[in-house]
Structure formats: C-alpha cells, structure tokens
C-alpha cells in the first residue's frame, strides 16, 4: 500500500467513527466499511491501523459494555480535531 493509500484508509476509518459518534464501532463494522471504500484488508492489517491511530490519540479502543472481551473503536476529540483541520468534516 502506498503512503497515499494508507492516508485514505486512515481517513476512511476516522470518518466512519465520526459518522457513528458518539457511539463506538466494532472492528468488523470498520472492516466492512473500509472494504466498501475499496480497501482489501485482513483482520490483522485493520488491527495494525487501529493501533496506529490509537497511538496517535485519534481514536480509542474500548471494551464493549455487554461483552468486555470484544473491543470497539471510538473517535476521540483529537480525532475530530484532525478531521476538521483536514476539512473532512
């Protein structure tokens, strides 16, 4: 994946989370969304991208309220600020 494609992928993830805010989304939903956006990832590739974005404080990985073993991703204030600064929101 080129750096430009990776940027578009990360934007697609953050925009999905922005659309769902203030709710969080499970990785399976995010994977479905990026597939619809034209990206072909496996679970580990998505996990790596989510970990990267979490490391940048653009999203947070939180446990599900009903099943704590199932993670969910949530857009952070820094993530919203990033999208606004990039004129994506």
C-alpha positions in Angstrom: 0.0 0.0 0.0 1.4 3.4 -0.9 1.6 6.2 1.7 -1.3 8.0 -0.2 -3.5 4.9 0.0 -2.7 4.4 3.7 -3.7 8.0 4.3 -7.0 7.5 2.5 -7.5 4.3 4.5 -7.0 6.1 7.8 -9.3 8.8 6.7 -12.0 6.2 5.9 -11.6 4.7 9.4 -11.8 8.0 11.1 -14.8 9.2 9.0 -16.7 6.0 9.9 -16.1 6.7 13.5 -17.2 10.4 13.1 -20.4 9.3 11.4 -21.1 6.9 14.3 -20.2 9.4 17.1 -20.8 9.4 20.0 -21.2 5.7 19.6 -18.3 3.3 19.1 -17.9 0.7 16.4 -16.6 -2.9 16.5 -13.7 -3.8 14.2 -15.9 -6.0 12.0 -18.0 -3.0 11.1 -15.0 -0.9 10.4 -13.6 -3.7 8.2 -16.8 -3.8 6.3 -16.7 0.0 5.8 -13.2 0.1 4.5 -14.0 -2.8 2.2 -16.9 -0.7 0.8 -14.4 2.2 0.4 -12.3 -0.1 -1.9 -9.6 -1.3 0.5 -8.8 -5.0 1.0 -7.6 -5.7 4.5 -7.5 -8.7 6.7 -8.2 -8.5 10.5 -4.5 -8.1 11.4 -4.0 -5.3 8.9 -7.0 -3.5 10.3 -5.8 -4.1 13.9 -2.4 -2.5 13.0 -4.1 0.6 11.6 -6.4 0.9 14.6 -3.4 0.5 16.9 -1.5 3.2 14.9 -4.5 5.6 15.1 -4.9 4.9 18.8 -1.2 5.6 19.4 -1.8 9.0 17.7 -4.7 9.5 20.1 -7.1 9.9 17.1 -9.3 7.0 18.3 -9.6 5.0 21.5 -10.1 1.2 21.8 -12.6 0.5 24.5 -14.3 -2.8 25.6 -17.9 -3.5 24.8 -20.3 -2.8 27.6 -22.0 -6.1 27.1 -19.0 -8.3 26.2 -15.8 -6.8 27.6 -13.7 -9.2 25.6 -14.9 -7.5 22.4 -13.1 -4.3 21.5 -14.8 -1.2 20.0 -13.2 1.9 18.4 -14.3 5.4 19.4 -13.3 8.7 17.8 -11.5 11.0 20.3 -11.6 14.7 20.5 -8.1 14.7 18.8 -9.5 12.6 16.0 -12.4 15.0 15.4 -10.0 18.0 15.5 -7.8 16.2 13.0 -10.7 15.7 10.6 -11.8 19.3 11.0 -8.3 20.6 10.4 -8.2 18.5 7.2 -11.6 19.9 6.2 -13.0 16.3 6.1 -15.9 17.2 8.5 
